[in-house]
Amino acid sequence: MLFRLFLLFTLIPVIELALLVKVGDRIGVAPTIAVVLGTGAAGAWLARSQGLRALQRLQEAVRTAQFPREEIFDGILILAGGLLLLTPGFLTDILGFCALVPGSRYLLKALVKSRVRGRMQNPREGAVHAHYSVD
């Protein structure tokens, strides 16, 4: 896990920096900065609007006494997408927009659900297993 975090926090920024430099060489510094700022602004607007919609759906589910399972997943993905759009770069922007746009968020949500379900069914070695019984 530590190695994965190390790769995440070192490899991704290096790739993003290389892409920014490459795009800057192709289209120029000012347009590259404009694209980065534009995607940040568009992402903030999209995160706000999608977040408010998810909050309304969450409130409706609670009001009707239903467990807000889908709304929780949507909220997590919207938060993650907004955070990804705050970091300058093209890869993180693409992934952030995918988490914010409802159609692609549905696909990401299915992927996250399957991974969570898989982890619950097949816990990793070294995990603590506990069984509870109610007397």
N, C-alpha and C positions, 0 to 999 in steps of 0.2 A: 504494500500500500504506500509506503514511504517513497519507494522508487517511482510509482505512478504519479504521485504528487510532485516529485522532483521534475519528472518529465513535463508535467502539465505546466508548472511555473517557470520552466526554462525553455523547453522546446517550442511551445506555442508562441511566446513573445518573440523568439528569434525568427520563426517563420513569418510572423506578422510584420516584423521590422523589415525583413528581406522583401516581402510583398510591397510594403509601402515605398521602399526605395526603388524597386523595379517599376511600379506604377508612376512614381514621381519622375523617373527618367523618361518614361513614355509620354505622359501627358503634361508634365510640369509640376512644380511644387504647389503653386496656388490652386490649380484645379484639384490636386490630390487632397489638400487641406480642406477645400470646399466640399469634396465628396465625404470626407470623414466627418466634418461638422454637420453636413446635411443628413447623413445617415443617423447621426446621434440625435438630431432634432426630430426627424421622422420617427425614430425608435422611441423617443420619450413620449411623443404624442400617441403612438400606437400602444405603448405599454400602459399609458394612462387610460385610454378608452377601453382596451381589452380588460384591464384590471377592474375597472368600474363595472363592466358587464359581468365579469366572473363574480364580483362581490354581490351584485344583484341576484344572480342565480344562486349563490350560496345562501343569501337571506331568504329567498323563496323556498329553497329546500328545507331550511331550518323551520320556516313558518309552517310548512306542510308536514313537519315531523318526519322528514326523510333524511337518511344519512347522505351528506354532500360529497360522496366519493369522487365523482367526476369534477366537481367544482374545486376540490382540494388539489387534484392533479393539475387542473387548468391554472390555478393560482400559483402553484410551484413553478410550472413551466413559464408563465408570464413573468414572474419574478426573475427567474434565471435568464430569460430572454432580455429583459430590461438591463440586467447586470452585464450581460455580454455586449450589449450595444453601448454601454458606457466605456468599455475598453476600446481604444482606437485600433482599428485593424479591419481587414476585409473578411477573414475567415470567421472571426467572432461576430462580425456584423451579419454575415449570412446565417450563421447558426442562431443568432438572436432573433432575426426576422422570422426564421422558420418556427421558433418557439412562440412568436407573437401572432402570426397569421393563423386564423382558425383552421383552415384546411390542412396546412402542414403541421400545426400543433396537434391535430388529431392523430397523425402518423407518429409523431414523437411520443405522444401520450401512450399509444399502443406499444411502442418499443419499451418505454419506461415501465409500463405495467408488466410486460412479459419478463423483463429483467428482475423486477421486484418479486414477481411470482416465482421465478426460477430460484432466486436466492432464498425464498421462504421454504421451498420444497427441498432444495439441496444446499443446506448451509455448508460453508467452507470448513475445512478441517481446522481443528484448533478452537472451534467455536464452543461456547458453553451451551449445553443442552439441559433444559429443565422441564420437568413435568409436574404439574400441579393437580391436586385433586381436592374436591370440596367434600368434606365429611358431613 
